[in-house]
Amino acid sequence: MKTAPASFTQDAISRTKEILGAVNGGSMGAYTDSIGISVVRDHIAEYISKRDGYPASPEDVFIGTGASGCIKSIMKLVLTMDPANKPGFMIPVPQYPLYSACCSEYNAQLISYYMDEANNWTLDIAELERAYEASKSICTPKAICIINPGNPTGQNLPEENIAEIIKFATRKNLLIMADEVYQENIWGDSDKFTSFKQVLRSLGPDHESQPLASFHSISKGFMGECGLRGGYCELTNFLPEVKGMLVKLISASLCSSTIGQAAISCMVKPPTGDAAELYKTETHAILESLKERALMAHSKLNEIPGIQCNDLQGAMYAFPNIDIPKKAVDVAEGRGIEPDFLYCSELLESTGICVVPGSGFWQSPGTYHFRMTILPPKDQLVIFLDKLAKFHIEFREKYG
């Protein structure tokens, strides 16, 4: 540390000392508390309190190997040991494959509910009721999972829709799992991110015992540090004995990455001293560039005949609906593949562009989509969208 002042800002040095001072032995190579470094959990609680306007406690926070590690811990927590009482998880369709994979791994029942594409991928309570009632004969529904902002769908749920979901969960005695890893990625000019925790607290005493697990990560937002594997979960309205069992469960994995934990601190507690202006400048530039690309992708996708894309309100993806001619559908069925897989395969072969078929995320029957990211640099994204437009027209002519 003797040469540090010449190489690093005082903000960076102070934060390093603060985190090392809370780690056993003052070394990033040491084990930490299983639920995470205490000072980092303090930083997370401060961040949540400032974001939501309601107090958060570090005692309700645990840190994991990315948000996915935290999600898996919560899913394990609600499993049952009774094979006759199979637990069920309500999962959105289109869905992020982590959830379906975990249901398979844990022998849990996946309860699919379809998001409402016609209403910008919001959640329809009648559809939640349908999915819940249809599942009761084969499992015991335990939790409802929501990804907001959405992957792959790119929606940012309005506050009133979040309130409806919370009320539904309370009526059905379901744990809410709020996957909010894209909360920094909001692109609509009039939109803002509203957490499930904030809405839950605003609903008053009728929902004061509604359990909620909320997740965030350094893999998304403006950091994109996927490989450092840092994420956290905040527990709201969890009984002390349940939290005790969760700590036992987490302790079996010893602890998450110390470097990932330090990166979480950097995300939730920005510098306030000599690095503050540079931090603000760089994060603003990153987010504004992503917003520009999101708006451009939405506009150009909707200019292509036979492609319709909902507003890209958040996250890092577009999930456009594509019109696939019947002849192409017949060809795909004859080959034993999904029609949108045929489309994406031919797009790759024709242009070198790789997108993910909507069938990989599941989708409403009779609809076809693909997922693309907005992350490529703007000049490359323009080329991609131009090539896509040309390919789509030729595909429809070929199979029209």
Buried (B, 14 or more C-beta within 10 A) or exposed (E): EEEEEEEBBEBBBBBBEBBBEBBEEEEBEEEBBBBBBEBBBBBBBBBBEEBBEBEBEBEBBBBBBBBBBBBBBBBBBBEEEEEEEBBBBBBBBBBBEBBBEBBEEBEBBBBBBBBBBEEBBBBBBEBBBEBBEEBEEEBBBBBBBBBBBBBBBBBBBBEEBBBBBBBBBBEBEBBBBBBBBBBBBBBBEEBEBBBBBBBBBBBEEEBEEBBBBBBBBBBBBBBEBEEBBBBBBBBBBBEEEBBEEBEEBBEEEEBBBBBBBBBBBBBBBEBEEBBEEEBEEEBEEBBEBBBBBBBBBBEBBEEBEBBEBBBBBBBBBBBBBBBBBEEBBEBBEEEEBBBBBBBBBBBEEEBEBEBBBBBBBBBBEEBBBBBBBBEBEEEEBBBBBEBBBEBBBEBBEEBE
